[in-house]
């Protein structure tokens, strides 16, 4: 069970307050695994089903979440899935492809939506971009990986460090609302319910297996600006650092 609070500018909704409170009760069941089905390649998969109930606890949450218009309160269900394959092709070169997505039974609250943008999705867009009920993200990468020889300058990188350089292309598409119908007026919620994001770029990773990984990513937007947030940045940089203990 989760108790969530959304904060809004004071006075935006006057007497209803500046905090929207909601409560989410949910449960999930997942299956994940990997198969070495092709020489030099590994295929991974996962499926996760989630069902729950969302309750808007005050009028601010109902108004700002457009719960009456969307019909987003009460019971909900969604299915998240992923499939990927990493294939060694020649020497230090490998190819990675992946696709993942979400399907929902009806219009969802913002806390349950699927995000097409971000460092784990379409990397040319900010975190939170492309917020949809139903959506899919596909990724393709060509990678070059090589061990870093030990010298006086590289000894601090670890015992067996490696560097990976990759070029990638990301594509994400989906529907902002599972049901594009206003429950109050009967009309459409939005004139264009479809979202399509795309971008390409490069990244490099310096890592030691089981110890750390440092990644620097540059992504360039090749598709339209995010219709939800309206942000139109063309280029984006990400820095990721992971340390195992």
C-alpha positions, 0 to 999 in steps of 0.5 A, spaced: 500 500 500 502 506 498 500 513 500 502 519 495 502 526 495 502 531 489 504 538 491 501 544 487 502 551 487 498 555 493 491 558 490 491 554 484 485 550 486 483 555 492 479 552 498 480 545 496 488 546 498 495 545 495 496 538 496 493 532 492 492 525 496 491 519 494 492 511 496 494 505 492 493 498 494 496 493 489 499 486 488 503 483 482 506 477 480 512 476 475 516 471 471 523 473 468 528 468 465 534 468 460 535 463 455 542 461 451 538 459 445 543 461 440 551 460 440 554 467 442 547 470 444 542 470 450 535 472 450 532 475 456 524 476 458 520 478 463 512 479 464 509 482 470 501 483 472 499 488 476 492 489 479 490 494 484 485 499 487 486 507 487 483 512 491 483 519 491 483 522 498 481 529 497 478 534 492 484 537 490 487 530 487 480 528 484 480 535 480 488 535 478 487 528 476 481 529 472 479 523 475 471 524 474 473 525 466 478 519 466 474 514 470 481 513 473 479 511 480 478 505 483 480 498 480 485 497 475 490 492 472 496 493 467 501 488 464 508 490 463 513 485 459 520 485 456 524 481 451 531 482 449 537 479 445 544 480 446 548 477 440 556 476 439 557 477 431 564 478 430 570 479 435 569 485 439 562 487 436 555 485 438 548 487 437 543 488 442 535 489 441 530 490 446 522 491 446 518 492 452 511 495 454 505 496 458 498 494 457 492 497 461 485 495 462 482 503 462 485 510 463 490 510 469 492 515 474 499 518 473 502 514 478 501 508 474 502 510 467 508 508 463 514 513 461 516 512 454 522 517 455 528 517 460 535 513 460 531 506 461 527 508 455 527 513 449 534 516 451 533 523 447 527 525 452 527 527 459 524 522 465 517 523 465 516 524 457 511 520 453 506 518 459 502 513 456 497 508 459 499 503 453 506 503 450 512 500 447 519 502 447 524 498 442 531 499 442 537 497 437 544 497 439 551 496 436 556 495 441 564 494 441 567 492 447 575 491 449 579 490 455 583 496 458 590 494 458 593 495 465 598 500 465 600 505 471 595 510 468 589 505 468 591 501 474 586 505 478 580 502 474 581 495 477 584 488 476 580 487 469 576 493 467 573 494 460 570 499 455 564 499 451 562 504 445 555 503 442 551 507 437 543 506 439 536 508 436 530 508 440 523 508 438 517 509 443 510 509 441 503 509 445 496 512 447 496 517 452 489 514 454 487 507 454 480 510 453 480 517 449 473 518 452 471 524 457 466 520 462 463 527 463 462 530 457 462 524 452 467 527 447 474 526 446 479 527 452 485 529 447 484 530 439 491 526 438 491 520 443 498 517 440 505 519 442 511 517 438 518 519 440 524 517 437 532 518 438 539 516 436 546 517 440 552 514 442 554 512 449 561 509 452 561 505 459 568 503 463 566 497 467 569 492 471 564 486 472 562 485 479 565 492 481 562 498 478 560 501 471 560 508 469 556 510 463 556 517 459 550 517 454 549 522 448 542 522 445 539 526 439 532 527 438 530 525 431 522 525 432 517 530 435 517 533 441 513 530 447 506 532 446 505 531 454 510 536 457 511 540 451 519 540 452 523 540 445 530 539 447 534 536 441 540 533 445 540 530 452 546 527 456 546 522 461 551 520 466 550 513 470 554 510 475 553 504 479 558 501 484 557 494 487 558 492 494 
